[in-house]
Amino acid sequence: MSAIDNRKLMQEIFAGLADRNGALFTERMADDFRWINIGSNKWSGTFDGKEAVMRDLLGPLRAKLKARSRTVAHRFFADGDYVIVEARGDNLTREGRPYNNEYCFVFHLLDGKISEVKEYSDTALVEAVLGDPAEAVAAATPLR
């Protein structure tokens, strides 16, 4: 796919994410998708494989939030197989605390699938508001 096609796909994905709908994002993750969270808190690290991302990263995040995650993109930059997205979250935790992080995502796409994302965010805010992902899973009630 061209840079223009990749940018358009990411714009479509983030249109869904702005409406709390991650279906297209999940659909477009490659099976060997990798998510890299920068930093050194308990949410930081590399998550290898779509299943691991869903279970070990997005599952705990869903458990912490009152509703499905909302992330609104403001800018898209595309160069070949890479798309950079600047975005802001608009979320509340189950305890009613705002979690409105600022993000810069660097996506790598191959043949219409997302192979990797590297997430840059305010890691101090992640830790202060979201706490420990293991505790989130233990206390979770699944969102439907």
N, C-alpha and C positions, 0 to 999 in steps of 0.2 A: 504494500500500500504506500501511497505517496505521503509526504508530510501533511498535505492538505486533507487527505482522507483520514489520517491519524488524528489530526486536530479536530475534524468534524466528529469523529467517533467519541473523543474525550468530551467534547461539548455536549453530545447527546447523553453520555453517561452522567455528567455533572448536572444536566437539566433534571435527570431523574433524582440524583442525590439531593438537589435543592428542594425536591418535593418528597423527601424521605423515602425514595424508592431506589433501592440498590440492585434491582433485578438485572438490569443490563450490565452493570459493573461486575456482578458475580458471574453472569453468563460469559462475559468476555475475558475472564481470568483464564489463563492457560492452566492446564493441570499441574505443571511444574512452576507455577507462579511463585515469585519471591517478593516478600514485603520486608523492607529494611527501615526500621525506626531508629533514627539517630539518637544519641544521648546515652546516659548511664543510669536511668531509673528502671523500675521493674517492668515498664511497658516497652523499653528499648530492646533492640536485638534484631536478628534476622529470622524470619519465619519462612520456611521452605515448603512449598507445595500448597495448592489451593485448600486442601483439607486442613492443613495445619494453620493456615491463615484464618480460615473460618472458625476453627475450634479454639485456637490459642490466642488470637488477637481480637477478631471481630466478635466472637462469642462473649468474652469478658466485657468488651465495650458495650454491647447490647444489654448485658446484665446490669451495668452501672447507670445507663440512661433511662429516663422516664419514657421516652418514645424512641422510635427508630432515629438513627443519626441523620442530621441535616448538615450538609456542607455545600456552601454557595461559592462557586468559582467567580473570580473577577477578571483574570487574565489567562490567556493561553498562548504559549509560544511553541512552535513546532519546527523541528529540524530533522528530516529523515525519519528514522524510527523512534525518535524521542519527542515527547510532548511534556512541557513544563506547565504546571497549573498553580496559580496563586489562588488561595481560597480561604474562607473563614467559616468556622463552625457556628451553629446556632442551636445549642442543646441545653437541656437541663438534666441533672442527675435525678435519681429516684428520691433523693433527699431534698430536692429543690434548689441545688446549687447550680449556677450558670457554668457551662463549659463551652466557651466560645473561643476556641483556639484559632490562631492564625497558622496557615499551612503554606508550604511550597512543596509540591509533589513533582518528582521527576519520573515520568513513566517511560518504559521501554516497550514498544509494541513490535510484534512479529506476526505477519500474515493475519492481521485483524484481531489478534489476541494480545492481552497485556501479559508480558512475560515477567516484568519487574516494576516495582515502584519503590522509590526512596523518599521517605517522608521527613521533612524538616518542620519542626514546630517548637512551641514554647514548652520544653520538657519540664520546667519547674511547675508550670500550670498543670500539665498532665499528672504529675505526681501529687500536687497539692489537692486537686479536685477529684481525680479518679482513684487515688490510693493504689492498693495492691490488686492486680488482676485476679490472682488466685482467690482472694476474699470475695471478689465480685461474682465469680462462678459459683462459689459455695452458697451464696445467699440469693442466687438468681431464681427468678420466675420467668419462664420463656415468654417472649413477646410474640404475638401472633398478628 
